[in-house]
Amino acid sequence: MIEDDEHLLHAGLRVIRIVRDDAAVPWPGALAADPTGTTTFVVDAARFGSGWPGWQADGHSHVLAPHDILRRDDGHDLLLPPCVERIADFLRRRTDAGDLMAGEAVTLAVSMTRGLMEAGDAADTSTGAWWLTEDGRPVLAVDSGDRVCIDETLARLQELAGAVPEVADAVLAAHDGMAEPRTRRRECTRFETEMFDLAEPAALATSTLGPRRARTSPEPRRIEAQVVADAPRPPALLHALVRHVDADWADLLSRTTTGAWRALRSRERARRPWLVAACAAATVLIAGLLWPTVPSGPATAETPNGSDGAVSTPPPSEPTPSPSPGAEPHSDVLDSGAHPTDLVAVASELLSARVACAGEPTCLVGVQESPDAVFPAGVIDLPMDGRSLVLLDEFGGAAVLRVEALDASTGPQLVVIVKLGDGWELRDVHDVSQ
């Protein structure tokens, strides 16, 4: 029994806690850690019948399946990937924030239609609920929840269509086609092609910790002067994090630090490019704030070349090739045939274009997400041959880069860029205290 954790200790697993709340896990069970620190979710195998789709599914499918089976004296336990959040809750939270991106919608919608097909006959006869695993993979927990799998999936697709107008028509069409078992397989194939044409799939930002839009004001100069005169600026670390936080502090810090620890300790990290976006965002910001200053500057996209200040990397229109992604969404998100972009070169071009616009909002359209936004002055105002950039990380269609002056005369700054349509634009800039 799960309550008796002695057999888990003998198997090299340390019980973290027993969980029975169906809002926190698909089934009652125990969270346990192996000697490497990798967390697993342990459930009594007797809960599942012989026709449970999880028996046939593998670890890369969108049906929640065990990655190992542990034998007990009186039965067996299944070791499953831990699930961190219901997709219904994820959609509600991100819809309220109004920041769910089209790429994330593609990942969710295609994953749910694939999972429904992988569930087979159980899709129309068994209950199920959609969850997100620790590595951000949408999975259908069959024999969980209180709605039949097809009804649960259609409800989530309808919510997704209402949250992201860019893909609404395609998702609603898939909603209607998937409802009919006779047309489901054909509709699934057609729908994937259409969704990949609409947007490049992106990893799910599973926490509200993420880039926020730069705040604008009709009188930026007067307000900026008032801030400098009347109130000291908060510490740089607190300032950067507070501007990115929408969730409760205690829950956010717990989930972020625990997720980062698990990701770094996991043996499978190299095979799981999908990191929880909360961990990525927190790590990016903290690393950027604590990044040591080196006189020669970090590896950059632009370095002085003689006296002409030539850029040594290809322009943004020439993406760097990458290995072909796999068929699973958690392997390079989803297989859409897309290649990564040189984000350092992209950010460099955006900063140069911003300097050339000299603050003119009309000129800044297509350069800044909010053309009238006022960013803090600093190293971002230097010419291309006077600054260097390094990419800290990319998560969910957004990226954070650190900008430094080559002569160390100006303090570093963090730059946030976001993908909008087919291009990238500047969203925000943060000063970094030394």
N, C-alpha and C positions, 0 to 999 in steps of 0.2 A: 504494500500500500504506500501511497505517496507520503502519508502522514508519518510513516515509519521510515526515516531516512538512512537507517543503518546500511541497507543494501546499496544505497547510492554512494556512501562513503567507501564501501568495499570496492566499488567500481571506479573509484578515483574522482567522484563528483562531490562537490561541497554545496549543500543546499543553501541558497541565499534567502529564499522565503517561500512559503506556501501561499498560493493565490487561488481564491475561489470566486472572486468577483467577475461576473461575466462581462462587465464593462471594461475590464482590464486585460482579459485573456479570452481566447475562444472557448476553452474548456478549463475546468478546475485542474490544477496541477502544481508543479513546483519549478521555480527558477533555480538552476544550479550552474556551477562553474567547474570546468575541468582544471587540471594543474596549470595549463597555460593561461588561464583567465578567460577563455572563451565561454560565453554564456549559452546555455541550452534550456529549452522548455520541456519538462518531463511530464508525460500524461500516461495514465493507465491504459494499456492497449485493449483491455476488456470493454472499454467504452465504444469501440468501433466494430461494426460487423464485417463480414467477409466481402460485402459489396462496396465498402467504402472506397471512393476514388483515390484517396491518399495512398493506398497500398500500391497502385500502379504508377502513380506520379513520381517523377524524379525531383531532385533538388533544384532544378532550373525551370520547373513548370510554374504555372500560376494557380495550381491547386496546392494547398498547404500539405506537405508530405514529410514523413520522418526521414532524417538522415542517418539514423542508427536505431537499433532495438537493444534494450538492456533486459537480460533475463533475471527474473527473481525466483525465489523458491516456490512462490504461489502464483506465478504468472509472468507477464512481460510489461515493460515500460517503453513508450516511444520517446525518442529524443527528437524534438522538432525545433526549427528556427524560432527564436522569440519574436512575438508580434508586439509592436509598440503602440499601435493606434488603429482604431476602426477607420476605414476610409470615409464612412458617413461623418465622423467627427472631424476628420481632416478637411473634407470638403466644406463643412459648415464653418470651420475656423478660417480657412483661406478665403471663402466667399465673403465672410464678414470683413476681412481685411482688404478685400478687393484687389489682391495681388497675384491671383492664380494665373500663370502664364500659359500661352497656347501650347508650348512645348510640353509642359507638364500635363496638360489636358490630353495631348496625343498619347503620352505614356500611359496615363490612367485608362483611357478609353480602349486602346488596343490591348492592354493587359487584361482588362475585364472581359473583352470579347474572346480572347484566347483562352482565358480561364474557364469560361462557360463551355467552350468546345471541349476542353480537356476533362471537364466533369462528366461528359457523356450523358447517359440516361439520368444520372442523379440530378442534372440541372433542372429537370421538370418534376422530380419526385421527392428530393431531399431538401431540407432546410440548409441554409448557408449564410455566411456573413463575410464581407470583404475586409481584409486587414492589410496593414503595412508591416513588413518585417523590419528588423534592425537595419538592414542594408537598403531599405527603401523599395523593396519589391512588393507590388500588389499581389496578394494571394487570397484565394477563395477557401475559407475554412468550411468544408462540407460537414453536415451534421452539427452545425453550430447556429446560434441565433434562432429567430422565430419566424423567418420568411423563407419560402421556397427559393432556391438559388436563382432561378430566372427572374422572379419578382424582385429579389434583392438587387440583381444586376441592372434591371431596367430602371429601378428607382435611382440608383447611383448615376446611370447615364443621363437621366432626365435632370438631376441636380447639376451634373457637369455641364450640360448644354446651357442651363441658365446662368452658370458662373462665368463662362468664357464665350462671348459672342462670336469670336473668330471661327470657332469650330461648331457652333450651335446647329447649323443646318445639317452638317454631316453626322453629328452625334444623334440628332433626332431621327434622321433617316435610318441609322443603324438600330436605334431603339425600336422602331417599327418592324424592321426586318428580322431582328433577333428574337422578337416575340413569337414568331412562327417557326416551329421545329423544322418544317419542310424547307424553308429558305435560309435557315440559320448558317449553315456552312458556306453557302455561296455568298451570303451577305457579309460574313466575317472577312472573307478574302477581299471582296470589293471595298469594304470599309477601311481595311488596313491601307490599301493603296491610296485611297482618297485622303486619309488622315496624314500620311507621310508627305503627300503633296502640299498639304496646308501648312505644316510646320515641322521643324526638326524636333524629334522627341528629346526631352530634357529630364534629368534626374529630379525627383520630387524634393522640394524644400519642406522637410517634415517638421520644421520648427518655425515659429514666427521670428526667430532671430535671423535677420537678413537685411539687405540694403534697403534703406528707406529713401523716398524722394527728397531732394534738397528743398528746404523751405524757402518760399519766396515772399516778398513784401513789396507793396507799391512804393515804399520809401526806404530802400535798403541802406543808403548811406547814413541817414539820420538815426535809424535804429541801431546800426552797427556802432556808431559813435556812442550811443547811449549805453550799450552793453559794455563797451570798453571802460567807460567812465564810471558806471554805477555798480558793476558787479564783477568780481574776479571770475575767470573762466574755471570750470571744474577740472579736475585732473584729467589728463588726456585719455587714459584707459577708461575711466568712468564715463567721460564725455562720449567717446566713440561707441561704447556698448549701450548706453542709455538711448542714444538716437536710433539704435537698431532693435530695441526690445519692445515687444507688444504683449508678452506673456508674463505670468507671475514669476517673480524673481526666483523663489525657492524651487519651483518646479523646473524652471528653465535651467538653473545651474546644475541641478541634480541630473536631469536628462542629458545635458550637454557634456558634462565631465564624465559621466558614466559611459555614454556612447563613444566618446573619444578614446577612453581607456580600453573599451572592448575592441574598438576598431584597430588600435595599435597593437593589442596583444593577440589578435586573432591570427591563427596560422593561415587562414584562407584569405587574408586581406589582399594578397596579390591577385587572387582569382575573383575578387569581388570589387570592381571599380566603383560600384555604387556605395558611397559613404553617406551616412545620415547627414543631410544638409545642415542641420543644427551644429553638428560637430565641425563640419567644414567651415562654416561661417565663424564660429567662435575661435577655432584654431587660426583661421586667416587673420582675424582682427588682432588677436593677442600676439601672434607671430609678427605681424606688421608693426605693432607698437614696440615690441621688444627687439626687433631686427637690429643687429649691431651695425654701426656705421663704419665702413671700411674706406680709407682715403681714396683708394683706386676705384671704389664703387663696385656694386655687384654685377653679375653677368647681365648685360643689357641688350636692348634691341638697337640702340644707336650709340656709337662712340665716335669721337673726333677722328677724322682720317686726313692727316695733313692739316690744311687750313680750310677745306671746303665743308667740313662737318657732314660728310656723307653718311647716310643710314646704311648699316651693314647687314640688315635683314630684309627679306622680301616685303613688299608693300602688303596691306591687308587684303588686297584682291588676289593674292597668291597663297592660298592655304597650304600648310605643310601636310603631306600625305601621312596617313596613319594606317595601322593594320585594319583589315576589314573587320567590322564588328560582327559579333555572333548573332544568333537568332533570338536570344533572350533579352528582355528589356534591361535586366540588371547587368548585362555585359555591353558596355558602351551604350547604355540606356535602351534603345530599341534599334533593330536592324533597319535603317532607312537609307543606307548607302552614303551617309554624310561624312565629311572629313572635318577635323578640327581647324580652327582659325588661329593664326598667330596673333594672340591677344595683346602681346607687348607692342607689336607694330601697330595694331589697331589703336590702342590707347595713345601711343606716341603721335599718330596722325591726328587724332581727335584733339589732343592738347595743342598741337601746332595750329590746327584750324581755329581753335578757341582764341588763341593769342592773336591770330590774324584778324579775327572779327572785332577785336577791341571792345567787347561788351555790347555790340549792336544786336538786339534780340532777333531782328529779321535775318541777320547773317548766321545766327546761332541755331536756326532751325535745322534739324538733322545732325547737329553737333552735340547739343545738350538736350536731354529729355525735356527739361523745362527751360526754354530759351531765355526767360527773364530771371532765372535763378542766379544768385550771386554766391560764388564760391570764395572761401578764404584765400587771400593773396599768399603767394609763396613760391615754392620751387616750380609749381605748375605754370607760372608766368614766364619762366626762362625759355630761351630758344632751344631748339632741338639739340644743338651741339653743347649745351650747357647742363643738361640733365640726363639721368639714366633711369630706367624702369626695370622692375622685376615683378613677374607675376607671382602672387602669393597663392591664389587658388581660384578656381571657377566652380560655381555651384548653381544649378537651376537656371541657366540663361543669364547669369550675372557673374562678374569677376571683380576681384580686388587686387590692385597693383600698388606697389610702393614706388614713389618717385623721390630721387635724391639729386642734389646738385653735385656735379662732378668735382667742383672745387670746395665742397663742404661749406660754402658761405651762407647757405640757406638751409633751414631745418627740413627734414623729410616730410612728405605728406602721403596719405592713402587716397587712392582714386578708385571709385566704384563705377564700372561701366555695365550697361545692360543691353541685351539684344532686343531690338524692336524691329519686327518685320525681317527684312533681309540684311539689316545693318546693325551697327552698335552705336550707342550714344552715351555721353557722360551723364551720370545720375548724381553723384555726390563726391565731395572732397572733404577729408578730415586732416587737421594738423596732427603731427606726431611730436609729443614732447620728448626731449632727449634726457 
